[in-house]
Amino acid sequence: MNDILALARPEILTLKAYSHASWDPAFDRLHANELPWRAETDPSRAGLNRYPEPHPHELAAALAALYGVSAANLLPGRGSDESIDLVVRAFCRAGVDNVILCPPTFGMYKVAAQIQGAAVREVPLLKERGYALDVDGVLAACDANTKIVFLCSPNNPTGNAMEPAGVQRLLTTLATRSLVVVDEAYIEFSGAPSLAASMAGHPNLVVLRTLSKAFGLAGARVGSLIAPAPVIELLRKVIPPYSIPQLTIEAVLATLAAPQVVIQRERVAQVRAERDRVAAVLGTWSSVKRVWPSVANFLLVDFADPDATLAAARAAKLLIRDMRAAAPGSLRISVGTPAQNDRLLRSIS
């Protein structure tokens, strides 16, 4: 057995996956209890009266090519949320195992762990060092039942990337002890390389990617879990078949066509430029205590009067995120179009 699979729940290791109906679009389908006619309103290429491919290989191949990994190392899912849930359910025993989080960070890691019944250990980011990762604190919090360390880089809501040397130290030190799940939902906006390139040297590394941010497909709900092939095979036993709808598959394949990828990268560059412009303007205001450096598509900003800022934005029909429960005094502002950004700046000035 692969060493890293020794961390998985024993009942998942022995689980027999659901046996779905065979899938071959070259055959007429009289075996899956589907309606033989398409709906009049069906706009799809393949037909929504038919189940989609149980585990969409064409989609997986396209995503693997986008991220520069083997298709054997990638599992598509319904956004990063499903990937987070899958890895927790496959590796954490309820009432026994624990996960480590580094707040303030994305809230779904904690929710997924709590749903599974895994204990949550929190090692806060070091605010005095620009929300840096506390590597020593994480290692001190780990024990024999720590199955997953969740990292978000660039981190949501702080916007900073985790120091690569610190992440590498965790991966090396925990190589046979814990999975290190690195959520790279915002990495396209940072310009940094993905850790997925170092997968071969780190059997405990899991990388999460998504099309929700840089590719403008938040409504399609498609993410990718990138991991060593044995981990992918294990998670295939847990993920339900037909989890990605046919319309979503077709939309993603169209968006990943070469001309559209060029457009999306141009839009990412525009977001980065707007992020820096908005940050520079906010940094000159007396009502702003601090604009935290960001390599994501949002800014974490400390305001002298957050309530007044929220009210002013709402009056301008704009929503920004109140992050004070996680980061006192802070609001998170997503970068919009130049016109939206100008409207926000006018409303809260």
N, C-alpha and C positions, 0 to 999 in steps of 0.2 A: 504493500500500500504506500502511496506517496506520503512522505512525512507530514506535509501540511494537512492532509486529510485526517490525520490522527486527531486534529483539533475539532473536527466536525462532530455533530451529534451522532451517536452510534445508530440510532433508529433511522437517520437519514442515509447513512452509509448503506444500510441493508434494505432501504425502501425500494420497492419495485414501482417504477414510474407508471403513470396512467397510460394505457394502451389506446391511442386514438385511431380513428379510421385512417386508412392509407390515403395518401394525397398524390395525385398525378393528374395535372390539368389536361393531359392528352386523352383521358378516358371520360366517357359519360358516367356520371356519378349516381348510382342507385344503391349506395351502401351507407349513406350518412344521414338519412331521414331529413333531407333538405327539400324545399319546394322547388320544382323543376323550372319555374318561370321567374324571370326578373321582375321586380317592381317597376311600375311605369316611371317612377321618379329616380331610378337608380342611375347615377352618373358614372359608375366605376367601369374600369376596363375589364375586370375579371368577373364581375357580377356579385352583388351583395347577397344574393340568395344562396351562395355557396360559402362554406367556411373558408377562411383564408388558410394559407399554409400553416400547419401547426407550430412549427419553429422556422420562421422565414429565412431561408438560406440566402436568397438573393439580397434581401435587406442586410443580413449579417455581413455578407461579402462586401457590399457597398460601404458599410460603416467601417469595416476593417481596413478597406483601402483608404478611406478618409483619414483614419487615425494611424495608419502605417503599422498595423499589427496583422497577425494571422487570423483568419476567420475562426480557427480553433480556439483562439484566446478571447473571443468576444461573444457576449450574450446580449441580444437586444431585449429591452423591456419597456414598460410603460413609465417613461421618465426615470430620473434617478431615484424617485421614491420607491418604486418597485424593487430596484436593485438593492437599496438599503434594507428593505424588508426581507428580501430573499436571503441575504448573507447573514442577517441576524437570526432568522428562523433556522437556517441550516447549521449554524455553528454554536448557538447559545442554548444551553439547557435551562429551562425555567427554574428559578429558585436556586440555581447552582452557579452559573457563570455570570461574568460581568463584562461590561464594555467601558472604555474610557473616552470621554469627550473633553474638548478644550473650549469652554465658553469664553466670550460670546461666540456662538456658531450656529449653524443651520439646525433648526429645531427638530427635524424629522429623525435625526439619529437617536435622540432621547425618546421620542414617541415610539419608534420601532422597537427599541429595547424594552420599554415598559410594557408594550403590548405582548411581547414574547415572555415577559416575566424575568428578564435579565436585570441584574443590578447595574446601576449607572454610577460611575465614579467620575467626578469632574476635576480637571486640572486646569484652572483658568489660564488664559493667555496673559502674558506679562504686559499690562497696559503701559507701565512706565518705560517699557522698551518698545513702544509702538505696536503693542499686541503681538509680541514675539512668542513663539512656541517655547514652553518650558519643558525641555527635553528631560532634564534631570527629574522634574516633578512627575512626568508621565512614567518614566521607568520606575520611580519609587512607588507609584500607585499600582503597578502591575503585580499580579500574583499568579499562582498556578491556574487560576480559573478566569484569567483575563483572556478572552477569545478575540476581541476586536479593539483596535485603537482607531477612532475616526478622526481624520484630519480634513480640513477644507482649505484648499489653496488654489487661487485666491480665496480668502475666507469671507464668508457671509455672516455678519454684516460689516466687518471692519475694512474689507477691501484689500488687505495686504496679503502677500504671498508668504508661505512658510519658508524659512531659511533652508535651502537644499541640504546643507551639511547636517542639520538637525534631523531632517526626515530620513536621510541615509543612515544616520546613527541608530534611529529607532528601528529601521528595517533590518539592520545588521544584528543589533542586540536581541531583537525579538524574533529572529529568523525561524526558530522552531517552536516558539512559544505563543505567538499571537499573529493574527492577520493585522496588517496596517492598511486601512481603506482610505485612499486619498481621493477626495471629491474635487474634480477639476472642472466643475460646471462653468467657471468663468475664465478659464485659462486662455481662450482665444483673445481676450481683451488685454492680456498681460504681455503677449509676445514671447513668453517663456516656453521652452520645450516641455512636452509631457513626460511624466515619470514612466509612462508605459514603455518607453524606449529601453528602460533598465529592467524590464520584467524578467529577463533570463537570469539575471544575477540575484533576484530576490523572490524566492518561491512563496513568500508570505505577502506579496504586494497585490492589492486590488485597486484598480483605478476606475473611477466613475466619470463618464462623459455624457453630455446631453446636447440635443439639438434645440432645446428650449430657448437658449440665450442667443448665441452668436448667429444661429441659422434661422431665427425667427419662427420656430415651430413649437412654441409653448403649448398651443392648442392641440397639436398632434400627439403630444405625450410620448416621445421616444427618447430613451436613454440607452447607454451602453455600459455594461460591466465588462471590464478587461482584466483578465486574471490568467494564471497558469492553466493549461488545458484540463488538468484533473479537477480543478475547482469549477471550471465551466461545466464539465460533465456532471459533477455533483449537483450543481444548481439547476441544470436542465431537468433533473428529477423532481424538483420542487416547483418550478414555474409552471403555471397552467398552460396547456396547449391553446392555440388560437388567441393568445393574449393581445396581439397587435392587430387591430382591424385592417381590413383590406384597403379602405380609403386612406388610412394613414400610411400603409406601405407604399401605395402609389404616389402619395404626396411627397414622401421622403425621397423616393427614387428620382422623382422629377427635380426636387430641390438640390440633390447631390450631382446632377448633371453639370459638366464642366463650366458652361457659361454662367449658371446660377451660382456656383461656388465662387466665381470671380466677383460677382455682384455682392455676395454676402461678405466677402473679405474687404471689399471697399466700404461697406457699411460699418464693419467693425472698426476700420481705420477712422471713419467719421465719428463714431461714438467715442473713441479714444481722444480725438481732438476736442470734442465737445466736453468730455469729462475734465480735461485739463483746463479748458477755458472757464467752465463754471466754477471749478475749484479756485482758480486764480481770482475771480471776481468775489466769491464768498470770503476769501481770505483777507480782503481789504475792509470788511465791514466790522463795525464796532459791536454789532449784535451777534457776531459769530465768535465764539471762544476758540474753536479749533476746527480745521478741516483735516481729517485724517488722510494720509497718503493712500491712494487707491490705484490698483492695477486691474480693477474689475470694471463693470459698466454701471457703477453706482458710487456714491460718496457717503461716508459717515461723517456727520457734521454735529459738533457740539454748539448749541445755541444758548444764549443768555436767557431767553424766554421761549422754550420749545412750544408751550401752549399757544402763544401768540403767532408763532410761525406756522403751526398746523392750521390755525383758524384762518390765517391769511391765504394759505395755499388752497384751502377748501373754498374760500370765497371766490377764488379764481377758477374754481372747478378742477382743481388739481389735487391728487392724492399723493402724499409722501408718507413714509412709514415711521411710526413712533417706536423707537428702539429702547426707550428708557428702562424697560424692565430688564434688559440684558446689558445695556451700556448707558448708565445714568447721564442724563442731559443730552443724549444723542438722538438725532433723526437720520433716517437713511433716505437719500434722494437718488432715484434711478435717472440715468441720463436719457433724455428724450430727443426729439428732433430739435434743431436749432430754434425753431419758432416756439416749441413747448418750453425749452430751457429759458428763452428770453421772457416768456410769460411768467414763469416761476420766479425768475430774478426780480422782475418788476413787482410781483405780488408780495414778496417777502422782504423787499429792500427797506 
